[in-house]
Amino acid sequence: MPYLPLAVLWWPAALIALVAAVVARHRARLAAEVHAELVESAVDLHLDRLLTRLVEPRPSPQQGRARTECPRRRI
């Protein structure tokens, strides 16, 4: 964004702004993907503790699968 006002006065700044935006978007997507994998790993690692603190009584495997499928269907 800082390059855009400069692009009015100097046309190569528009190219710099475009390249910076493309690189920023790509890096943000990669960072979001890594973050999602880390969150998923943390939940997998600590699922038993999460379930004991959040859910009483513990769900059956069928209920667990149903709860997992519910958010997936919304996507």
FENPE-V579897 format. One line per field, one symbol per residue. psi: psi as a letter, one per 30 degrees, with the letter a starting at -180 (. if undefined). A space follows every 10 residues. Layout:
psi = ???
This chain:
psi = effeeffefj effeeeeeee eeeeeeeeee eeeeeeeeee eeeeegeeee eefekklkll eeeeeeeefe eeff.
